[in-house]
Amino acid sequence: MASTRTMKTLSVLHRAAVRVSRGRVGGRLLGDPALELTTTGRRSGRPRVSMLTAPLQLGDSLVVVASRGGDDVHPAWFLNLRDDPHVQVALAGGPRRPMLARVADADERARLWPAITAGSPHYAAYQQRTTREIPVVLLEQAHDVGVLP
């Protein structure tokens, strides 16, 4: 597993490439659409930005996977959105939009996981590297879940 410093550096470089090119460079990663996820730091209260991929899109909702490459600990962005589900999402260099994050329950994960790994098999490899169950997160339009944008 890459160091946290390396992962943060790669995320900053990826985010810059996506912004400068308006999604033409870095708008897809490992075959999946890339997105910029802004959470609120659970300890600092400051905005925290992470570059992720969305292996599934369900209507206006995006599905992301808290894999951290199969590490034994959850990624910081996951811990942040678990504490405060109000997030901002910019898909492939597009405008940011408010969304609400929620962790898929056991039944949803059981239904979604095969579709995720069929299209993005690296997630299955990540799951094999760790004993923790890798969470699946749905990013839903804020207005779809009763919150005004």
C-alpha positions in Angstrom: 0.0 0.0 0.0 1.3 3.4 -1.0 2.1 5.9 1.8 -0.5 8.5 2.7 1.8 11.2 1.5 2.2 9.5 -1.9 -1.6 9.0 -2.2 -2.2 12.7 -1.3 0.4 13.9 -3.9 -1.1 11.7 -6.6 -4.6 13.0 -5.7 -3.5 16.6 -6.0 -1.8 16.0 -9.4 -4.9 14.1 -10.6 -7.2 16.8 -9.5 -5.1 19.5 -11.2 -5.0 17.5 -14.5 -8.8 17.1 -14.4 -9.5 20.8 -13.6 -7.0 22.2 -16.2 -8.3 19.9 -19.0 -11.9 20.1 -17.9 -12.0 16.4 -17.6 -10.3 15.5 -20.9 -7.2 14.3 -19.0 -7.9 12.2 -15.9 -11.7 12.3 -16.4 -11.6 8.5 -16.3 -9.4 6.3 -14.2 -9.0 2.5 -14.5 -12.0 2.7 -17.0 -14.3 4.4 -14.5 -15.4 8.1 -14.4 -13.3 10.1 -12.0 -14.9 12.4 -9.4 -13.7 14.9 -6.9 -15.3 14.4 -3.5 -15.2 17.1 -1.0 -16.0 16.1 2.6 -15.8 17.9 5.9 -12.9 16.8 8.0 -14.2 15.0 11.1 -11.6 16.6 13.4 -10.7 19.8 11.6 -14.1 20.8 10.2 -12.2 21.9 7.1 -13.0 20.9 3.5 -11.1 17.7 2.4 -10.9 16.8 -1.3 -10.3 13.3 -2.6 -10.2 12.0 -6.2 -12.2 8.7 -6.6 -13.7 6.7 -9.3 -17.4 5.8 -9.6 -17.6 2.2 -10.9 -21.4 2.4 -11.0 -24.0 5.1 -11.7 -27.6 4.5 -10.7 -29.7 7.2 -12.3 -28.4 10.4 -10.7 -26.6 8.6 -7.9 -23.0 7.6 -8.0 -21.5 4.6 -6.3 -18.0 4.8 -4.8 -15.9 2.2 -3.0 -14.0 2.8 0.2 -11.2 0.4 -0.8 -8.0 2.4 -0.1 -6.4 -0.2 -2.4 -7.2 -3.0 -0.1 -5.6 -1.5 3.0 -6.7 -2.7 6.4 -8.0 0.7 7.5 -10.8 2.8 6.0 -9.8 5.9 3.9 -10.1 9.2 5.7 -12.7 10.5 3.2 -15.0 7.6 4.2 -14.6 8.4 7.9 -15.4 12.0 7.2 -18.6 11.3 5.2 -19.7 8.8 7.7 -19.6 11.6 10.4 -21.1 14.2 8.0 -22.8 12.9 4.9 -23.2 16.3 3.3 -20.6 16.3 0.5 -19.8 18.1 -2.8 -19.1 16.1 -5.9 -17.6 17.2 -9.3 -17.8 14.5 -11.9 -15.0 14.4 -14.5 -14.1 18.1 -14.1 -17.7 19.3 -14.1 -19.2 21.7 -11.6 -19.5 20.8 -8.0 -22.9 19.8 -6.7 -24.2 19.1 -3.3 -24.9 15.4 -2.6 -25.6 13.2 0.4 -23.6 10.2 1.1 -24.8 7.0 2.6 -23.2 3.7 3.2 -24.9 0.8 1.5 -26.6 -1.6 3.9 -25.8 -5.3 3.8 -28.5 -6.1 1.2 -27.6 -3.2 -1.1 -23.9 -4.1 -0.9 -24.6 -7.7 -1.7 -26.5 -6.6 -4.7 -24.1 -3.9 -5.9 -20.7 -5.7 -5.2 -21.0 -8.2 -8.1 -21.8 -5.4 -10.6 -18.9 -3.3 -9.2 -16.4 -6.1 -9.5 -17.7 -7.2 -12.9 -16.9 -3.9 -14.4 -13.9 -3.0 -12.2 -12.2 -6.3 -11.2 -9.5 -4.5 -9.2 -12.0 -4.0 -6.4 -12.3 -7.7 -6.0 -8.5 -7.9 -5.7 -8.6 -5.1 -3.1 -11.2 -7.0 -1.1 -8.9 -10.1 -1.1 -6.0 -8.1 0.4 -7.9 -7.1 3.5 -10.0 -8.7 6.2 -12.3 -5.7 6.5 -15.4 -5.6 4.4 -14.8 -2.7 2.0 -17.7 -0.3 2.2 -19.8 0.7 -0.7 -21.1 4.3 -0.6 -24.0 5.9 -2.6 -23.7 9.6 -3.4 -27.2 10.8 -4.0 -28.6 14.1 -5.2 -29.3 16.2 -2.2 -32.9 17.0 -3.3 -33.6 13.2 -3.8 -33.1 12.6 -0.1 -35.0 15.5 1.3 -32.3 18.1 1.6 -32.4 21.3 -0.5 -29.2 21.9 -2.5 
